[in-house]
Amino acid sequence: MGAKDEWQVSCRDIASRRRDMTVFVSQGHIVITVPPGEAAVLTPLEVGRLRAALRDAVVSASDTET
């Protein structure tokens, strides 16, 4: 997997500890990983970053289908 196909999005877990979510493309699918066993709590800015990562992942996944 190339670096262009993986995005990190900062978040916090339910106990307010800093964590990361990862968005990546695998075989034309978008995969989101969150902190194991945790809920991801995002600020409005972090939601914007997640949205941007998802948009980029969709474009990348679409490129692999052609």
PDB file of N, CA, C and O in Angstrom:
ATOM      1  N   MET A   1       0.850  -1.176   0.000  1.00  0.00           N
ATOM      2  CA  MET A   1       0.000   0.000   0.000  1.00  0.00           C
ATOM      3  C   MET A   1       0.887   1.227   0.000  1.00  0.00           C
ATOM      4  O   MET A   1       1.770   1.348   0.849  1.00  0.00           O
ATOM      5  N   GLY A   2       0.671   2.143  -0.937  1.00  0.00           N
ATOM      6  CA  GLY A   2       1.459   3.352  -1.003  1.00  0.00           C
ATOM      7  C   GLY A   2       0.985   4.384   0.004  1.00  0.00           C
ATOM      8  O   GLY A   2      -0.153   4.330   0.469  1.00  0.00           O
ATOM      9  N   ALA A   3       1.868   5.332   0.342  1.00  0.00           N
ATOM     10  CA  ALA A   3       1.532   6.362   1.317  1.00  0.00           C
ATOM     11  C   ALA A   3       0.348   7.197   0.850  1.00  0.00           C
ATOM     12  O   ALA A   3      -0.408   7.718   1.669  1.00  0.00           O
ATOM     13  N   LYS A   4       0.182   7.327  -0.474  1.00  0.00           N
ATOM     14  CA  LYS A   4      -0.930   8.137  -0.962  1.00  0.00           C
ATOM     15  C   LYS A   4      -2.272   7.461  -0.721  1.00  0.00           C
ATOM     16  O   LYS A   4      -3.313   8.105  -0.852  1.00  0.00           O
ATOM     17  N   ASP A   5      -2.271   6.196  -0.376  1.00  0.00           N
ATOM     18  CA  ASP A   5      -3.502   5.454  -0.149  1.00  0.00           C
ATOM     19  C   ASP A   5      -3.804   5.253   1.334  1.00  0.00           C
ATOM     20  O   ASP A   5      -4.597   4.381   1.689  1.00  0.00           O
ATOM     21  N   GLU A   6      -3.175   6.058   2.212  1.00  0.00           N
ATOM     22  CA  GLU A   6      -3.419   5.941   3.647  1.00  0.00           C
ATOM     23  C   GLU A   6      -3.406   7.325   4.275  1.00  0.00           C
ATOM     24  O   GLU A   6      -2.513   8.128   4.005  1.00  0.00           O
ATOM     25  N   TRP A   7      -4.401   7.603   5.117  1.00  0.00           N
ATOM     26  CA  TRP A   7      -4.538   8.898   5.758  1.00  0.00           C
ATOM     27  C   TRP A   7      -4.746   8.702   7.245  1.00  0.00           C
ATOM     28  O   TRP A   7      -5.481   7.804   7.658  1.00  0.00           O
ATOM     29  N   GLN A   8      -4.101   9.539   8.059  1.00  0.00           N
ATOM     30  CA  GLN A   8      -4.259   9.517   9.513  1.00  0.00           C
ATOM     31  C   GLN A   8      -5.134  10.696   9.919  1.00  0.00           C
ATOM     32  O   GLN A   8      -4.937  11.810   9.433  1.00  0.00           O
ATOM     33  N   VAL A   9      -6.103  10.459  10.811  1.00  0.00           N
ATOM     34  CA  VAL A   9      -6.976  11.500  11.326  1.00  0.00           C
ATOM     35  C   VAL A   9      -6.906  11.440  12.847  1.00  0.00           C
ATOM     36  O   VAL A   9      -7.210  10.410  13.448  1.00  0.00           O
ATOM     37  N   SER A  10      -6.505  12.546  13.464  1.00  0.00           N
ATOM     38  CA  SER A  10      -6.435  12.597  14.924  1.00  0.00           C
ATOM     39  C   SER A  10      -7.824  12.598  15.522  1.00  0.00           C
ATOM     40  O   SER A  10      -8.767  13.124  14.932  1.00  0.00           O
ATOM     41  N   CYS A  11      -7.944  12.001  16.704  1.00  0.00           N
ATOM     42  CA  CYS A  11      -9.197  11.999  17.447  1.00  0.00           C
ATOM     43  C   CYS A  11      -8.844  11.777  18.912  1.00  0.00           C
ATOM     44  O   CYS A  11      -7.668  11.732  19.273  1.00  0.00           O
ATOM     45  N   ARG A  12      -9.840  11.643  19.733  1.00  0.00           N
ATOM     46  CA  ARG A  12      -9.661  11.291  21.145  1.00  0.00           C
ATOM     47  C   ARG A  12     -10.555  10.098  21.440  1.00  0.00           C
ATOM     48  O   ARG A  12     -11.588   9.901  20.800  1.00  0.00           O
ATOM     49  N   ASP A  13     -10.140   9.312  22.415  1.00  0.00           N
ATOM     50  CA  ASP A  13     -11.027   8.229  22.834  1.00  0.00           C
ATOM     51  C   ASP A  13     -11.990   8.772  23.878  1.00  0.00           C
ATOM     52  O   ASP A  13     -11.953   9.958  24.206  1.00  0.00           O
ATOM     53  N   ILE A  14     -12.837   7.922  24.390  1.00  0.00           N
ATOM     54  CA  ILE A  14     -13.878   8.364  25.318  1.00  0.00           C
ATOM     55  C   ILE A  14     -13.291   8.934  26.616  1.00  0.00           C
ATOM     56  O   ILE A  14     -13.963   9.691  27.317  1.00  0.00           O
ATOM     57  N   ALA A  15     -12.031   8.572  26.940  1.00  0.00           N
ATOM     58  CA  ALA A  15     -11.346   9.089  28.131  1.00  0.00           C
ATOM     59  C   ALA A  15     -10.485  10.302  27.797  1.00  0.00           C
ATOM     60  O   ALA A  15      -9.656  10.711  28.610  1.00  0.00           O
ATOM     61  N   SER A  16     -10.669  10.881  26.616  1.00  0.00           N
ATOM     62  CA  SER A  16      -9.959  12.081  26.142  1.00  0.00           C
ATOM     63  C   SER A  16      -8.473  11.863  25.870  1.00  0.00           C
ATOM     64  O   SER A  16      -7.707  12.825  25.842  1.00  0.00           O
ATOM     65  N   ARG A  17      -8.055  10.612  25.668  1.00  0.00           N
ATOM     66  CA  ARG A  17      -6.659  10.353  25.296  1.00  0.00           C
ATOM     67  C   ARG A  17      -6.524  10.518  23.791  1.00  0.00           C
ATOM     68  O   ARG A  17      -7.423  10.146  23.037  1.00  0.00           O
ATOM     69  N   ARG A  18      -5.388  11.084  23.352  1.00  0.00           N
ATOM     70  CA  ARG A  18      -5.140  11.273  21.929  1.00  0.00           C
ATOM     71  C   ARG A  18      -5.019   9.917  21.248  1.00  0.00           C
ATOM     72  O   ARG A  18      -4.310   9.034  21.730  1.00  0.00           O
ATOM     73  N   ARG A  19      -5.706   9.759  20.140  1.00  0.00           N
ATOM     74  CA  ARG A  19      -5.666   8.547  19.327  1.00  0.00           C
ATOM     75  C   ARG A  19      -5.658   8.952  17.862  1.00  0.00           C
ATOM     76  O   ARG A  19      -5.746  10.135  17.534  1.00  0.00           O
ATOM     77  N   ASP A  20      -5.553   7.976  16.996  1.00  0.00           N
ATOM     78  CA  ASP A  20      -5.622   8.213  15.561  1.00  0.00           C
ATOM     79  C   ASP A  20      -6.585   7.229  14.924  1.00  0.00           C
ATOM     80  O   ASP A  20      -6.695   6.075  15.339  1.00  0.00           O
ATOM     81  N   MET A  21      -7.273   7.710  13.914  1.00  0.00           N
ATOM     82  CA  MET A  21      -8.055   6.852  13.033  1.00  0.00           C
ATOM     83  C   MET A  21      -7.249   6.760  11.752  1.00  0.00           C
ATOM     84  O   MET A  21      -6.538   7.699  11.395  1.00  0.00           O
ATOM     85  N   THR A  22      -7.352   5.649  11.064  1.00  0.00           N
ATOM     86  CA  THR A  22      -6.670   5.485   9.787  1.00  0.00           C
ATOM     87  C   THR A  22      -7.703   5.174   8.721  1.00  0.00           C
ATOM     88  O   THR A  22      -8.592   4.345   8.913  1.00  0.00           O
ATOM     89  N   VAL A  23      -7.566   5.857   7.594  1.00  0.00           N
ATOM     90  CA  VAL A  23      -8.401   5.597   6.427  1.00  0.00           C
ATOM     91  C   VAL A  23      -7.461   5.083   5.352  1.00  0.00           C
ATOM     92  O   VAL A  23      -6.446   5.717   5.061  1.00  0.00           O
ATOM     93  N   PHE A  24      -7.789   3.931   4.754  1.00  0.00           N
ATOM     94  CA  PHE A  24      -6.959   3.438   3.661  1.00  0.00           C
ATOM     95  C   PHE A  24      -7.795   2.699   2.642  1.00  0.00           C
ATOM     96  O   PHE A  24      -8.946   2.339   2.889  1.00  0.00           O
ATOM     97  N   VAL A  25      -7.183   2.482   1.483  1.00  0.00           N
ATOM     98  CA  VAL A  25      -7.847   1.800   0.383  1.00  0.00           C
ATOM     99  C   VAL A  25      -7.272   0.395   0.284  1.00  0.00           C
ATOM    100  O   VAL A  25      -6.056   0.210   0.296  1.00  0.00           O
ATOM    101  N   SER A  26      -8.163  -0.600   0.184  1.00  0.00           N
ATOM    102  CA  SER A  26      -7.753  -1.989   0.036  1.00  0.00           C
ATOM    103  C   SER A  26      -8.645  -2.646  -1.012  1.00  0.00           C
ATOM    104  O   SER A  26      -9.849  -2.797  -0.809  1.00  0.00           O
ATOM    105  N   GLN A  27      -8.055  -3.025  -2.110  1.00  0.00           N
ATOM    106  CA  GLN A  27      -8.763  -3.711  -3.192  1.00  0.00           C
ATOM    107  C   GLN A  27     -10.020  -2.956  -3.623  1.00  0.00           C
ATOM    108  O   GLN A  27     -11.079  -3.548  -3.832  1.00  0.00           O
ATOM    109  N   GLY A  28      -9.878  -1.635  -3.751  1.00  0.00           N
ATOM    110  CA  GLY A  28     -10.985  -0.820  -4.215  1.00  0.00           C
ATOM    111  C   GLY A  28     -12.019  -0.466  -3.165  1.00  0.00           C
ATOM    112  O   GLY A  28     -13.038   0.142  -3.491  1.00  0.00           O
ATOM    113  N   HIS A  29     -11.782  -0.835  -1.903  1.00  0.00           N
ATOM    114  CA  HIS A  29     -12.696  -0.528  -0.804  1.00  0.00           C
ATOM    115  C   HIS A  29     -12.043   0.467   0.150  1.00  0.00           C
ATOM    116  O   HIS A  29     -10.820   0.478   0.288  1.00  0.00           O
ATOM    117  N   ILE A  30     -12.841   1.295   0.804  1.00  0.00           N
ATOM    118  CA  ILE A  30     -12.339   2.232   1.800  1.00  0.00           C
ATOM    119  C   ILE A  30     -12.485   1.576   3.166  1.00  0.00           C
ATOM    120  O   ILE A  30     -13.560   1.097   3.528  1.00  0.00           O
ATOM    121  N   VAL A  31     -11.386   1.561   3.923  1.00  0.00           N
ATOM    122  CA  VAL A  31     -11.352   0.931   5.244  1.00  0.00           C
ATOM    123  C   VAL A  31     -11.028   2.013   6.274  1.00  0.00           C
ATOM    124  O   VAL A  31     -10.119   2.817   6.070  1.00  0.00           O
ATOM    125  N   ILE A  32     -11.774   2.030   7.379  1.00  0.00           N
ATOM    126  CA  ILE A  32     -11.524   2.966   8.472  1.00  0.00           C
ATOM    127  C   ILE A  32     -11.214   2.156   9.718  1.00  0.00           C
ATOM    128  O   ILE A  32     -12.009   1.315  10.136  1.00  0.00           O
ATOM    129  N   THR A  33     -10.056   2.413  10.307  1.00  0.00           N
ATOM    130  CA  THR A  33      -9.735   1.775  11.582  1.00  0.00           C
ATOM    131  C   THR A  33      -9.804   2.836  12.670  1.00  0.00           C
ATOM    132  O   THR A  33      -9.376   3.974  12.473  1.00  0.00           O
ATOM    133  N   VAL A  34     -10.337   2.458  13.801  1.00  0.00           N
ATOM    134  CA  VAL A  34     -10.462   3.359  14.949  1.00  0.00           C
ATOM    135  C   VAL A  34      -9.685   2.750  16.105  1.00  0.00           C
ATOM    136  O   VAL A  34      -9.269   1.594  16.028  1.00  0.00           O
ATOM    137  N   PRO A  35      -9.481   3.518  17.185  1.00  0.00           N
ATOM    138  CA  PRO A  35      -8.772   2.941  18.325  1.00  0.00           C
ATOM    139  C   PRO A  35      -9.429   1.636  18.765  1.00  0.00           C
ATOM    140  O   PRO A  35     -10.652   1.582  18.898  1.00  0.00           O
ATOM    141  N   PRO A  36      -8.640   0.579  18.993  1.00  0.00           N
ATOM    142  CA  PRO A  36      -9.215  -0.721  19.336  1.00  0.00           C
ATOM    143  C   PRO A  36     -10.062  -0.664  20.606  1.00  0.00           C
ATOM    144  O   PRO A  36      -9.616  -0.181  21.647  1.00  0.00           O
ATOM    145  N   GLY A  37     -11.277  -1.161  20.499  1.00  0.00           N
ATOM    146  CA  GLY A  37     -12.158  -1.224  21.653  1.00  0.00           C
ATOM    147  C   GLY A  37     -12.626   0.126  22.158  1.00  0.00           C
ATOM    148  O   GLY A  37     -13.134   0.218  23.275  1.00  0.00           O
ATOM    149  N   GLU A  38     -12.469   1.165  21.375  1.00  0.00           N
ATOM    150  CA  GLU A  38     -12.793   2.510  21.819  1.00  0.00           C
ATOM    151  C   GLU A  38     -13.771   3.173  20.865  1.00  0.00           C
ATOM    152  O   GLU A  38     -13.971   2.715  19.740  1.00  0.00           O
ATOM    153  N   ALA A  39     -14.362   4.230  21.317  1.00  0.00           N
ATOM    154  CA  ALA A  39     -15.132   5.122  20.461  1.00  0.00           C
ATOM    155  C   ALA A  39     -14.209   6.268  20.066  1.00  0.00           C
ATOM    156  O   ALA A  39     -13.401   6.719  20.877  1.00  0.00           O
ATOM    157  N   ALA A  40     -14.319   6.734  18.848  1.00  0.00           N
ATOM    158  CA  ALA A  40     -13.532   7.880  18.402  1.00  0.00           C
ATOM    159  C   ALA A  40     -14.381   9.136  18.606  1.00  0.00           C
ATOM    160  O   ALA A  40     -15.504   9.221  18.109  1.00  0.00           O
ATOM    161  N   VAL A  41     -13.838  10.101  19.337  1.00  0.00           N
ATOM    162  CA  VAL A  41     -14.521  11.366  19.598  1.00  0.00           C
ATOM    163  C   VAL A  41     -13.787  12.435  18.790  1.00  0.00           C
ATOM    164  O   VAL A  41     -12.584  12.630  18.962  1.00  0.00           O
ATOM    165  N   LEU A  42     -14.509  13.124  17.914  1.00  0.00           N
ATOM    166  CA  LEU A  42     -13.885  14.083  17.016  1.00  0.00           C
ATOM    167  C   LEU A  42     -14.423  15.493  17.225  1.00  0.00           C
ATOM    168  O   LEU A  42     -15.609  15.691  17.486  1.00  0.00           O
ATOM    169  N   THR A  43     -13.528  16.466  17.104  1.00  0.00           N
ATOM    170  CA  THR A  43     -13.920  17.871  17.099  1.00  0.00           C
ATOM    171  C   THR A  43     -14.434  18.199  15.695  1.00  0.00           C
ATOM    172  O   THR A  43     -14.229  17.409  14.773  1.00  0.00           O
ATOM    173  N   PRO A  44     -15.087  19.328  15.515  1.00  0.00           N
ATOM    174  CA  PRO A  44     -15.513  19.701  14.162  1.00  0.00           C
ATOM    175  C   PRO A  44     -14.344  19.753  13.168  1.00  0.00           C
ATOM    176  O   PRO A  44     -14.509  19.349  12.017  1.00  0.00           O
ATOM    177  N   LEU A  45     -13.189  20.232  13.577  1.00  0.00           N
ATOM    178  CA  LEU A  45     -12.021  20.268  12.690  1.00  0.00           C
ATOM    179  C   LEU A  45     -11.589  18.855  12.313  1.00  0.00           C
ATOM    180  O   LEU A  45     -11.272  18.596  11.152  1.00  0.00           O
ATOM    181  N   GLU A  46     -11.573  17.943  13.274  1.00  0.00           N
ATOM    182  CA  GLU A  46     -11.195  16.561  12.993  1.00  0.00           C
ATOM    183  C   GLU A  46     -12.209  15.881  12.068  1.00  0.00           C
ATOM    184  O   GLU A  46     -11.832  15.055  11.237  1.00  0.00           O
ATOM    185  N   VAL A  47     -13.475  16.220  12.209  1.00  0.00           N
ATOM    186  CA  VAL A  47     -14.486  15.688  11.294  1.00  0.00           C
ATOM    187  C   VAL A  47     -14.203  16.171   9.876  1.00  0.00           C
ATOM    188  O   VAL A  47     -14.344  15.411   8.918  1.00  0.00           O
ATOM    189  N   GLY A  48     -13.808  17.422   9.744  1.00  0.00           N
ATOM    190  CA  GLY A  48     -13.434  17.950   8.429  1.00  0.00           C
ATOM    191  C   GLY A  48     -12.257  17.196   7.845  1.00  0.00           C
ATOM    192  O   GLY A  48     -12.228  16.923   6.645  1.00  0.00           O
ATOM    193  N   ARG A  49     -11.286  16.857   8.680  1.00  0.00           N
ATOM    194  CA  ARG A  49     -10.123  16.087   8.201  1.00  0.00           C
ATOM    195  C   ARG A  49     -10.535  14.669   7.802  1.00  0.00           C
ATOM    196  O   ARG A  49     -10.036  14.129   6.815  1.00  0.00           O
ATOM    197  N   LEU A  50     -11.446  14.070   8.571  1.00  0.00           N
ATOM    198  CA  LEU A  50     -11.951  12.746   8.214  1.00  0.00           C
ATOM    199  C   LEU A  50     -12.687  12.812   6.879  1.00  0.00           C
ATOM    200  O   LEU A  50     -12.511  11.944   6.024  1.00  0.00           O
ATOM    201  N   ARG A  51     -13.492  13.817   6.708  1.00  0.00           N
ATOM    202  CA  ARG A  51     -14.222  13.997   5.450  1.00  0.00           C
ATOM    203  C   ARG A  51     -13.260  14.118   4.271  1.00  0.00           C
ATOM    204  O   ARG A  51     -13.472  13.510   3.221  1.00  0.00           O
ATOM    205  N   ALA A  52     -12.201  14.908   4.453  1.00  0.00           N
ATOM    206  CA  ALA A  52     -11.206  15.073   3.390  1.00  0.00           C
ATOM    207  C   ALA A  52     -10.492  13.759   3.099  1.00  0.00           C
ATOM    208  O   ALA A  52     -10.250  13.429   1.938  1.00  0.00           O
ATOM    209  N   ALA A  53     -10.154  13.009   4.142  1.00  0.00           N
ATOM    210  CA  ALA A  53      -9.487  11.720   3.953  1.00  0.00           C
ATOM    211  C   ALA A  53     -10.399  10.748   3.213  1.00  0.00           C
ATOM    212  O   ALA A  53      -9.949  10.020   2.329  1.00  0.00           O
ATOM    213  N   LEU A  54     -11.679  10.737   3.575  1.00  0.00           N
ATOM    214  CA  LEU A  54     -12.626   9.852   2.897  1.00  0.00           C
ATOM    215  C   LEU A  54     -12.785  10.246   1.429  1.00  0.00           C
ATOM    216  O   LEU A  54     -12.844   9.382   0.554  1.00  0.00           O
ATOM    217  N   ARG A  55     -12.853  11.533   1.163  1.00  0.00           N
ATOM    218  CA  ARG A  55     -12.955  12.012  -0.225  1.00  0.00           C
ATOM    219  C   ARG A  55     -11.742  11.557  -1.029  1.00  0.00           C
ATOM    220  O   ARG A  55     -11.882  11.046  -2.140  1.00  0.00           O
ATOM    221  N   ASP A  56     -10.550  11.746  -0.461  1.00  0.00           N
ATOM    222  CA  ASP A  56      -9.329  11.330  -1.157  1.00  0.00           C
ATOM    223  C   ASP A  56      -9.290   9.819  -1.357  1.00  0.00           C
ATOM    224  O   ASP A  56      -8.839   9.341  -2.398  1.00  0.00           O
ATOM    225  N   ALA A  57      -9.760   9.068  -0.367  1.00  0.00           N
ATOM    226  CA  ALA A  57      -9.768   7.608  -0.476  1.00  0.00           C
ATOM    227  C   ALA A  57     -10.724   7.157  -1.578  1.00  0.00           C
ATOM    228  O   ALA A  57     -10.423   6.217  -2.314  1.00  0.00           O
ATOM    229  N   VAL A  58     -11.866   7.816  -1.694  1.00  0.00           N
ATOM    230  CA  VAL A  58     -12.817   7.470  -2.753  1.00  0.00           C
ATOM    231  C   VAL A  58     -12.190   7.707  -4.123  1.00  0.00           C
ATOM    232  O   VAL A  58     -12.332   6.883  -5.026  1.00  0.00           O
ATOM    233  N   VAL A  59     -11.508   8.815  -4.274  1.00  0.00           N
ATOM    234  CA  VAL A  59     -10.832   9.103  -5.547  1.00  0.00           C
ATOM    235  C   VAL A  59      -9.770   8.050  -5.825  1.00  0.00           C
ATOM    236  O   VAL A  59      -9.667   7.547  -6.944  1.00  0.00           O
ATOM    237  N   SER A  60      -8.980   7.714  -4.808  1.00  0.00           N
ATOM    238  CA  SER A  60      -7.934   6.695  -4.974  1.00  0.00           C
ATOM    239  C   SER A  60      -8.537   5.334  -5.306  1.00  0.00           C
ATOM    240  O   SER A  60      -8.030   4.629  -6.179  1.00  0.00           O
ATOM    241  N   ALA A  61      -9.615   4.958  -4.619  1.00  0.00           N
ATOM    242  CA  ALA A  61     -10.258   3.664  -4.880  1.00  0.00           C
ATOM    243  C   ALA A  61     -10.834   3.637  -6.292  1.00  0.00           C
ATOM    244  O   ALA A  61     -10.779   2.609  -6.966  1.00  0.00           O
ATOM    245  N   SER A  62     -11.376   4.738  -6.730  1.00  0.00           N
ATOM    246  CA  SER A  62     -11.933   4.804  -8.089  1.00  0.00           C
ATOM    247  C   SER A  62     -10.846   4.633  -9.134  1.00  0.00           C
ATOM    248  O   SER A  62     -11.079   4.046 -10.191  1.00  0.00           O
ATOM    249  N   ASP A  63      -9.653   5.148  -8.837  1.00  0.00           N
ATOM    250  CA  ASP A  63      -8.531   5.003  -9.773  1.00  0.00           C
ATOM    251  C   ASP A  63      -8.107   3.553  -9.915  1.00  0.00           C
ATOM    252  O   ASP A  63      -7.632   3.155 -10.978  1.00  0.00           O
ATOM    253  N   THR A  64      -8.268   2.748  -8.864  1.00  0.00           N
ATOM    254  CA  THR A  64      -7.839   1.343  -8.921  1.00  0.00           C
ATOM    255  C   THR A  64      -8.828   0.482  -9.688  1.00  0.00           C
ATOM    256  O   THR A  64      -8.487  -0.622 -10.112  1.00  0.00           O
ATOM    257  N   GLU A  65     -10.057   0.973  -9.874  1.00  0.00           N
ATOM    258  CA  GLU A  65     -11.079   0.200 -10.577  1.00  0.00           C
ATOM    259  C   GLU A  65     -10.950   0.287 -12.087  1.00  0.00           C
ATOM    260  O   GLU A  65     -11.523  -0.537 -12.800  1.00  0.00           O
ATOM    261  N   THR A  66     -10.210   1.269 -12.590  1.00  0.00           N
ATOM    262  CA  THR A  66     -10.111   1.445 -14.042  1.00  0.00           C
ATOM    263  C   THR A  66      -9.021   0.614 -14.634  1.00  0.00           C
ATOM    264  O   THR A  66      -8.808   0.648 -15.846  1.00  0.00           O
TER     265      THR A  66
END
